[in-house]
Amino acid sequence: MESRKEHSDRYWLHIVLFLLTVVATMYSGAQMVSRDAFYESQEVLFTFLEFPYTAAFLLDGLKFSTGLLLFLAVHEFGHYFAARKHNVLTSLPYFIPFPLSPIGTFGAVIRIKEPIPSTTKLFDIGASGPMAGFVVAVGVLLYGFGTLPSLDYVSELGGHESLLSYINEFGAFPTEMSVPTGVDAQESVLLVVGTTPLYWMLTQFFDNVPPLWEMYHYPFLFAGWLGLFFTAVNLLPVGQLDGGHMLYALVGPKWHTRLARAFVIMLLISGGIGYLTDMGPSIAEMIHGWFSIEGADTLTTSWIVLSAIMLFYLQRIFDRKINIVIPAFFGVLGSIAIMSWNPWIVGTVGYSGWLFWCLLIVVLIRVEHPPVMIVEPLTTRRKIVAIAGLLIFALCFSIKPLYFVL
């Protein structure tokens, strides 16, 4: 084993990455808030790369950045301090700036520098991050709800004439929380975030809550919602995600594998249903154009492509065991076919984005969990924490978390 001295942190790198992430999230957050009409009326503080920066623009970006990075920091330091408590070598959090991302970051990670020796330590390290981060996400959300601006705030946003007319007529936002019907909120692309049980419950206690297709204009609300989203993603019960660590420590390797595979297959079914309605027709037309196929049936091509995608995933999930892959293949396609006949099911659970997340799972994260040397039964306290983690996952999870409406 390498000495601890060889694992010393490069503090300058952590600081630089954090500062770059602050800048990237501030800029991306303010662009997302997009109070263009209000920004244009303010004094320009400075210009960078021909873009004018005002105090209001920077303040909106700072609100979003503060809420999001506070969540990410607490989540990762939860892991960090739990690892240090158990004398497991780990790095400080690495923040990942990504200016091209709509939120300016790919999140943050710590590097565990040695195998975690026991299931008890595995559970504590895995659970500490999402539990700590969840508290912050709820706090950011509550602050966002408690400081919601008046309905006049919409007048500061560009391209919201229809929504303003609705507010002027009825004195409130449209009641539907999902995609607008009868109210064209913007003349451009709509970013719709999915509701979660917890978010919906909190909305019942506050006034002037924007619908989900307008929430990204409210920096603290959007940062808090992202906290719930990342908490749910980390608690997915697969591989070496936090939820996978907790599940492995709770039920052991055999049941972890079974439950993780079943969960990924459910995500694939949701992704397949969404693919047939969202992406399939466009990809089929693209294929027909590439190969100059005249008169081909778009639906048939969509199913052929989807079949190839599902075969790829299932081979990875079941380690190319053909006696399991083949029945699973027909079971998944059959489920997608049956459920796709029901428009309500398609609109409610169909989400093509899960195909991307499943790709990350099967290629990078892995469905199965690597073995742990020392297997220890969890204490009653840790089992209670596991149940709490399952409840938090249910409260934060959305089957259609983020999507665009043209």
TACOR-V690524 format. One record per helix or strand. SS is the DSSP state (2 for helix, 1 for strand). FROM is the first residue (numbers start at 1). LEN is the number of residues. If there is no record, write none. Layout:
# TACOR-V690524
ss-><SS & SS>
from-><FROM & FROM>
len-><LEN & LEN>
This chain:
# TACOR-V690524
ss-><2 & 2 & 2 & 1 & 1 & 2 & 1 & 1 & 1 & 1 & 1 & 2 & 2 & 2 & 1 & 2 & 2 & 2 & 2 & 2 & 2 & 2 & 2 & 2 & 1 & 2 & 1>
from-><4 & 11 & 36 & 44 & 51 & 55 & 90 & 94 & 105 & 112 & 118 & 119 & 151 & 161 & 190 & 197 & 215 & 219 & 242 & 280 & 298 & 322 & 343 & 353 & 374 & 380 & 402>
len-><4 & 23 & 5 & 5 & 4 & 31 & 1 & 4 & 5 & 1 & 1 & 28 & 6 & 10 & 4 & 7 & 3 & 16 & 37 & 11 & 20 & 18 & 7 & 13 & 1 & 17 & 4>
